[in-house]
Amino acid sequence: MKIALIQMDVKIGDPEFNFKHAESLMNQAMENEPDVMILPEMWNTGYDLERANEIADEDGKRTKDMLSSFAKKHCVMVIGGSILTLHSESEDVTNTMFVFSRTGEELLSYDKIHLFRLMDEHKFLKAGNKIGLIEWEEIKIGLMICYDLRFPQLSRKLVNDGAKLLVNVAQWPTARVDHWKHLLIARAIENQSFVVAVNRCGKSGDTDFPGHSMVIDPLGKIVLEGNKNEEIYHVDINIDDVNEVRGHIPVITDQRLDLY
């Protein structure tokens, strides 16, 4: 599976700029003909939460139109990071991930279930109430957004439901980049799964974002570790490695789900 990680800067509160910039980077990423491409968290607006109702994508229409048509045109699965989405019926705003197949079919709409209080998400956004799991070309993929990473129960639930690849999209700040790295490695080792994580870079207000997108194999080995600049990274993983690792050390099989 060839994966393109789009580690992009985000212009806070400026959807027009961000949509054009994201599409430009996506086109560049196609030069390596990936099977899957992944954007970071809230790439359409950044954390301009006080204006969320004004700048969020209404019902995700613009985002879905762009990502679906791109996926179909280029025959690539698009994991669309996440965006601020305004739900017209309820007037709620969510931090939402959309995923599209190679044919442009929507595979998933996942609203972030763990809202990050340090960035005041709980004051402006509504939390989701379902997990993000898809099956694509006979591979189950578990999907998370940023703060979800800190909850090992979620990763294990996704794996127990069949995931062999865990994807996290984020706006994780430089101040806690060590947590980012160690938690990603831990999720890979404990779940014997590939972990692919795409973080934004750049600066919004007083907050620096380190990039540092990562790919980690089921043994916890770092396959890719990005730098702090805007970059498109490409990796090729063999999902069959997951079965080999799980067969050697049967952690998933040896769980005592009758006790915990």
Secondary structure as GFF3:
##gff-version 3
##sequence-region A 1 260
A	DSSP	beta_strand	2	7	.	.	.	ID=ss1
A	DSSP	alpha_helix	15	29	.	.	.	ID=ss2
A	DSSP	three_ten_helix	30	32	.	.	.	ID=ss3
A	DSSP	beta_strand	36	38	.	.	.	ID=ss4
A	DSSP	three_ten_helix	49	51	.	.	.	ID=ss5
A	DSSP	alpha_helix	52	55	.	.	.	ID=ss6
A	DSSP	beta_strand	57	58	.	.	.	ID=ss7
A	DSSP	alpha_helix	61	74	.	.	.	ID=ss8
A	DSSP	beta_strand	77	79	.	.	.	ID=ss9
A	DSSP	beta_strand	83	86	.	.	.	ID=ss10
A	DSSP	beta_strand	93	100	.	.	.	ID=ss11
A	DSSP	beta_strand	106	111	.	.	.	ID=ss12
A	DSSP	three_ten_helix	117	119	.	.	.	ID=ss13
A	DSSP	alpha_helix	121	124	.	.	.	ID=ss14
A	DSSP	beta_strand	132	136	.	.	.	ID=ss15
A	DSSP	beta_strand	139	145	.	.	.	ID=ss16
A	DSSP	three_ten_helix	146	150	.	.	.	ID=ss17
A	DSSP	alpha_helix	152	160	.	.	.	ID=ss18
A	DSSP	beta_strand	165	170	.	.	.	ID=ss19
A	DSSP	three_ten_helix	174	176	.	.	.	ID=ss20
A	DSSP	alpha_helix	177	191	.	.	.	ID=ss21
A	DSSP	beta_strand	194	199	.	.	.	ID=ss22
A	DSSP	beta_strand	201	204	.	.	.	ID=ss23
A	DSSP	beta_strand	207	210	.	.	.	ID=ss24
A	DSSP	beta_strand	214	216	.	.	.	ID=ss25
A	DSSP	beta_strand	222	225	.	.	.	ID=ss26
A	DSSP	beta_strand	231	236	.	.	.	ID=ss27
A	DSSP	alpha_helix	240	248	.	.	.	ID=ss28
###
